Amino acid sequence: MRRNASPQRHSTVALSVLLSLFCSATSAQQTTEDSIEVIEVTGNNVNQSLMSPKEAVINGPFGDGLALKDIPRSVTAISAQMMEALDITTLQDILAVSPNTYAATGFGAPSLPTIRGQLGELLQDGVRRQAGNNGFGVPLSFNAIEQIDVVKGPTPVLFGTSQRNGGFVNLQSKLASITPQDSQFSFSAGRWDSYQAQMDISRVLVENKSGIRLSYERIDNGDFYDFSSHQSDSLYTALRFVPDNVSTWDINFEYYDVQFTDNAGINRPTQDLIDNGVYITGQGVQANGSLVPGAGAVISPTGQVVIDRSRVLTDPDNINTATTYLIHSIYKRQLNEQTSLKNTTYYQHLEREEIAQNSFVEIIDGAKTAQNRTELAYDWSDKQQSIFAVDVRYNSVLGFSQFTTEADAPIDLTGPITNRRIPLTNAQKARLVELRPGVFVSPGGQYDINDDGLGDFSLSDTTDSTSWQTGLAVQHDSKWNDELSTSVGYRLDYYDVEARDPIAPQGQLAASDSINDILQSGQISVSYAITPSLTSYIASTYNEATSNSMAGGNTLGGDNLISELNFATDNTLFEAGLKYAPDESNWYVDGAWFNQKRSLRNRDGSNTGIRATGLEVQAFYAAERFWLSAGYTYIDVRYDNSGTSQESRQVADAFDNSRPDIIQGTAVGSPNFTPFAPSTRRVQGIPEQSVGLSGGYNIKDNWTAGFSSIYTKSYPLDFLATVMIRDQFTLDINTRYMLNEKLALRFAVNNVTNEKNWRPVFEGGFFGPTLVFPELPIHGEVKLTYSF
């Protein structure tokens, strides 16, 4: 079959691309060397000094103050200038510059990155943030951020075990300055009544001793999609103290409040919908004759219409809000010539409430996370260094959820809003608990109230849980000679976890359980400098990871126990790569081949084994008047002799066969919660190949223009590959004009060719035969920035 033959063929093509890039880079280096005697550089080389990854400093994952070429893993550093140039405002936008980061939309509010075909972790200043469960949670504000580091593969031993192992994004917070620097105000306006304002003010308190930085962002966005909007406020404060010449102390605080929309896209994704925008009409009917959407409902098609792409599965009466605040403290001190200390402290509090008219409920009454990590770095010599770390993390979650009665496929989006609403029947309410008047949630445990030996309640993610994670880690880095370097790391994490039912049914003793376990992780890498400019590396990691629910909490299963399997998900990575970063040239190029085995958390809390093999290449060139960034991805992601499930087996299950001229339905009904036997089939919802190309050009000293483009190859939307997302392309363009030394005007047009592109709604493919997300049409934005 062609599918089985394509990995070798595309790997060969990708390797050819990588070699071509290296050859081009080497040629450019030689040209630079031959011309150096006659070239005179004047003025500021804005593109090279502000945009090149060669200038990036990576702090945290593998130590502090490292350059990309010195890290034996695939890493992309995105500076604040690049975030501005490419209008990176969500985690999904990083695909423009970082290969293998294609993502589902996370119900229109992505809270986690997707890396190498799986959800990754979100960290800030080296500490895991609270984020969404399976990618849906709280949208992210970049108001507090000045650099995004995208790291492929599991978190290293210094950061400890976690749930998601595709990779991670480490957000580097804005820092206060102890020397004078500009403040800035910006305002932008875009299509669909979208507005954003930001004020970023820096002040020196005591010259060379202390400084403060304040940043406030207000977003008030309308939306292309029906009944959708986003309003948020982010207030950020950073302090820096330099008490002496051997220590620094950075403290920051962020308060974030947001109201946003849970956007499920368009249901009934047939191939005709993807290719031609044609939607099949007709409201689903349950077996009892009810037109209320419910499990097993069957649709008798009534016709076909070209649906407006803005008509998505939303509801004007939905409630969806979140409030969080975070505190970070990083203290560094050089104790003596050989020893340095770093202490990182983090606290976050989160409250979230979603009450949807389709019966979905997720309420976090309080999630509190505190963490302290102390690292001691000791230089045995100028070529041998050890880092020792002690890490303690506390997490407490009180949350309530209900997702057992949702039914998306039976809803006719072309009908009235009432088609979308799922009032609970008395029988359904009897399997839930009333949290407050009219709001029903699942209990946090299972109970047999009629003594028939069966549980009488529907379970979701309701929990009142606490966990302590205590980690001990060591990493030793060796530079054996000018060419050969190694790094070895090992970590033990002790987990002590309790979970309780916070809302047991009346008359029942609340279920509870506790568990403790020790998890291990290890890493080893070898780097060899082929030339002073070209470095090769191999890296291998192993970790035992956890599996959590909303806000990192732990739930009880149907047996009222915390599953031991939640602490037994093995993850492995083998990666080999090349990095080209000559000091005397404007090139930076790297490429990596990887084989990664990991566990994918399913919506029901179970885990599915996934194996990913692939190649990723990224290249950057910065000259005096232009810069160019390119990335290529090939990835083959398959189930690792493991089972999976979907909300329905295929989209045809939702329809009967009364109109075979429209669709040959099976009349099975949808949702039907279909499990699939263990297999090595390709994982749905992930393009096998993608290409990103971005660049900018200085037309004049005060005028620049740029672009960003992304191509993704066709891929299956559902497990059986009955519906395919075709090859897709997106092009964004922008221009920026300095009106004077202080004032700049930027104009951008996104999706300039007005492509009708689609994406999966949810990670893991669960909703593949049920939902698909229409991406935005052409839209523009103008932004005014004033420095003072």
Secondary structure, 3 states (H helix, E strand, C coil): CHHHHHHHHHHHHHHHHHHHHHHHHHHHHHHHHHHCCCCCCCCCCHHHHHHCHHHCCEEECCEEEECHHHCCCCEEEEEHHHHHHCCCCCHHHHHHCCCCCCCCCCCCCECCCEECCEECEEEECCEECCCCECCECCCCCCCCEEEEEEEECCCCCCCCCCCCCCEEEEEEECCCCCCCCCCEEEEEEECCCEEEEEEEEEEEEECCCEEEEEEEEEEEECCCCCCCCEEEEEEEEEEEEEEECCEEEEEEEEEEEEECCCCCCEECCCHHHHHHCEEEECCCECCCCCCCCCCCEEECCCEEEECCCCCCCCCCCCEEEEEEEEEEEEEEEECCCCEEEEEEEEEEEEEEEEECCCCCEEEEEEEEEEEEEEEEEEEEECCEEEEEEEEEEEEEEEEEEECCCCCCCCCCCCCCHHHHCCCCCHHHHHCCEEEECCEEECCCCCCCCCCCCCCCCCCCCCEEEEEEEEEEEEEEEEECCCCEEEEEEEEEEEEEEEEECCCCCCCCCCCEEEEEEEEEEEEEEEEEECCCCEEEEEEEEEEEECCCCHHHCCCCCCCCCCCHHHHCEEEEEEEEEEEECCCCCCEEEEEEEEEEEEEEECCCCCEEEEEEEEEEEEEEEECCCEEEEEEEEEEEEEECCEEEEECCCCHHHHECCCCCCCCCCCCCCECCCEEEEEECCECCCCCCEEEEEEEEEEEECCEEEEEEEEEECCEECCCCCCCEECCEEEEEEEEEEECCCCEEEEEEEECCCCCCCEECCCHHHCCCCCEEEECCCCEEEEEEEEEC
